[in-house]
């Protein structure tokens, strides 16, 4: 939002106006600069900025400057100061160590490594969950290791596919099932194959 729109006129009388101003303008350095700039306007003879109350009071000579001209000049002045960055939020200076950590945090490579680590961690947790053997698990593994390994890999594949498409499933497929009917057919067929592979012969 432009800074000018945050100045709200609260009072107007002959040669005197008062504005409600945003808190960002009430910083000591900004308030001092703004007061000096307004005082430099021809016709303005008194400016008071009440930082605690967030109010700006301007007194001017109507013989030199009417209210419309003052408002126009104030609008231009605020726009110019905003372009100069006077009202930009001040970021506290970081120490050397914090600055390095901040750069690493926002580095693309760090972000990519973090994403891959999180994905690997989630996959490992899912695999661990699937790999928990039931009471009959060890017997099945000893009796038919090939089938046990294939079942495990099928479960991992299904979990991966669900994880990879989860956003689309929840935000698109569920909302418009007719449009994504082929995708749903593939899902049902995948589960059919999974259940069928688990049935005892």
C-alpha angles and dihedrals in degrees: 000000000000112000091234091065090058092061106091120194109233103166138017129178137144105316095344133092132170128199135194105229135196120263092244090067091056094071108120098244094042093047091050093049094045092049091051093048093051092047089056091063111105110252097024111111104167135032126177123182113193103202096186094050095036092232133138120202121193127185119192142168110256091202088066102028129022124205096261092051090047092050091048092048092047091050092052092045093052091047091052093048090048091053088052089056097245093138097044112122112262114239114210114244114260124224118243094260094046091047091054092047090048091052091048090049092055095039114119093225092051090049091050093048090048092052092048092047091051092048091049091048092051091048091049091050091049091048090049090051092050092043094059103114121222123222090276092042100092091047091051091048092052094041097048113005094171093058092044091053093045091049090050093049091047090054091050091050093050092049091049093050091049091048093047093050100033095108092050092045094053099036103034117009096049093045095049107024094162093055091048096039094128091053090051090048089054090050093051092046091050091053090045090056091046094052091042091053090055096052115107113247 
